[in-house]
Amino acid sequence: MTKLTPTIAIDGPAASGKGTLARRLAEYFRFHHLDTGLTYRGVAHALIEANMPLDNEDMACLVAEKLDLGSLNKDILSAHEIGDAASKVAVMSRVRETLVEAQRKFANKEPGAVLDGRDIGTVVCPQAEIKLYITASPEKRAERRYREVGEKGSGAEYSQILADIIKRDERDMGRADSPLKPAENAHLIDTSEMSIETAFSTALALVEEALSE
Ligand code: DC
């Protein structure tokens, strides 16, 4: 590996497998990892706890400014409803500006960082050494989410999860500011028919090649 403080940018829709890949790549290279979805979820969760509406931009900005990236609790924030609320909070440009600034600082950590989200390759770290766009069909993603929430004992219906995923894709891809889309120079990986191991080895080969250039 020859690059100094490299950034690995990973984007993709909800439940595409990008989070697992990001975590595993960070472990492999001993890089820092930030799941940027948690930052939007953290803001949404704080607003819900304070009984505040999700579309109050001033209030959401205050919460975003105070957010401590080190104290984001994945167990609490990974709830399905918080993902939906986060996607609503994420349409507000001033909230995005505040969170993007914190995310960029994180990306400069030595010896390197992996960030995953929706706009990492396009907006947060356009200079990233390597960009991956992880996708899968809505049905496959709903199946994975269904199994995940089932294991946690939630009685959510598959059809409801699929409908939510489709709605969230529309919101994340259709918003005016930083919509979800692959960066021009991103490598696309469709994990619909891949095991986690195959997805990981595919991603690893691309990252190793880019970092050794
Ligand atoms: O990845 P996730 O499901 O935890 O993200 C939750 C929501 O946060 C997602 O639906 C849209 C928003 N988000 C975003 O707009 N930009 C990011 N970089 C990450 C997440």
Boltz pocket constraint, residues with backbone or C-beta under 6 A from the ligand:
constraints:
  - pocket:
      binder: B
      contacts: [[A, 12], [A, 14], [A, 15], [A, 36], [A, 37], [A, 38], [A, 40], [A, 41], [A, 82], [A, 83], [A, 86], [A, 87], [A, 90], [A, 116], [A, 117], [A, 118], [A, 119], [A, 120], [A, 168], [A, 172], [A, 178]]
      max_distance: 6.0
